[in-house]
Amino acid sequence: MTTITTITDTVADHYDLTRGHMFGKRRARHIAWPRQVAMYACRNLTNASLPEIGRYFVRDHTTIMHAVRSVRRRMLADPAYMMEVNGLLNKCDPFRGIDAFLPEPLNVSSVTLTSMPPVAINASFEREPA
């Protein structure tokens, strides 16, 4: 069974970080991204609750929620990140199928598309006079 400790060690090793970086307060991108990936992996590969994962990383459970959302959003936006994260998840738990690592689509019901004005569509098939 995959544990939070195993996941954290695997992610830290992959990104050439120490365990201290994974639990520290630094928010530099090269440290924050691996930390968020580890939180995402813990959420998806273990049965640990958000508060349990938060206690392990010395963070609030809402920080874990943010990390999971951020990693999922980045994976959906860029296939390179999806491959990177899926590779790490496979390292952490090689016995899971690849389908288990595909992120769920984001809820976009609140997104409004206001950048383009509505376009009138000519539904007739006749040519307009020149």
N, C-alpha and C positions, 0 to 999 in steps of 0.2 A: 504494500500500500504506500502511496505517495504521501509524504508528510510536508508540512510547511517548511521545516528545516531543510529537507532535501531539495525542495524547490528553490529556496533562497540561496543555498550553496551552489546549485547548478546555474542559476541566473547570474550570480556574482562571478562565478568562474568564467562563464561565457563572455561576459563584458569586462573581464580582467579587473574586477573590483574586490575590495575586502568586504567581509561581513559587516564591518563597522559602517561602510558607506551605505549599506542597505537599510540601516536603522538610524543613520545620522539625520541631522537637520538640514544639510546642504541641499539646495534646490537647483544646482547647476544641471543643465540639460543632460550631460553625459552620465550623471548619477540619477537624476529623477526618472528618466525613461526606463532604465533597468529596474528601478524600484517599483514603478508602476506595472511593468511587465510581470514582475514577481507577484505583486498583489493580484493581478488578473489571473495568473496561473494558479495561485492558491485558491481563488474563488471558484475556478473551473475544474480543478483536479482534486480538491479535497471536499469534505463535507463540513468544513469549518464555517461558522457564521461570520458575518461582517464584523461584529464586535470581537470575536476570537482572533480574526486576522489582524484587526486593528491593534489589539493588545500586543500581538507578536511584533508588529512593526512600530510600536509605540506611537500609534496614530489613532485618531477618532474613526469610527466606522464610516462617517461620511467621506472621509479622505479615501477610503477603500472604494466606496461607490464611485467617486470621481475618477479614480485610477482605472477601474474596470470600464467605465464609459469612455474615457480618453483612449485607452488601448483599442477598444472595439471600434471607435470612430476612425482611428488612424488605420486600423487593419482594413476597414471597408473602403477607405479613400485611396490606399496605396497597396497594390499587390506585393510589393517588396517587403513592407512591414508585415503583411499577412504571412508571407513565407518565413520571415525571421521569427515571428512569435510562434507559428506552428512548429518550426524546427525546435525551438526551446521546449515547447509543450511535449513534443515527442521525446526529447532528451529526458525530461522529468518523468514521463509516464509512457514508455515505448509500447505498451500493450493496448493502448486505446486506439480506436480507428480514427482515420483522418477526418471523418464526418463529425466527430465529437468536437473538433477544434474550429469549425467554421462559426464565425460570430453571427449572432442573431441580428437581423436588420434593425436599424435604429427606428425609434418612433418619430416619424416626421409629420405627424398630424398637425403640429403647431407651427410648421414652417409655412410662411406665406411667400409667394412669388410675386413681388411687386416691382421688380427691376425692369420688366418689359410691359409696355402698354398692350391692351387687347388688340388683336388684329382682326379686321373684317375679312371674311372669307367669301369669295364669289363662288356660289354653288352651281352656277349654270355652266354648261359645257360649251356654250357658244363662244366664238371668238369675239372679242371687242373690236369695234371698228377702228381702223388706223387713222 
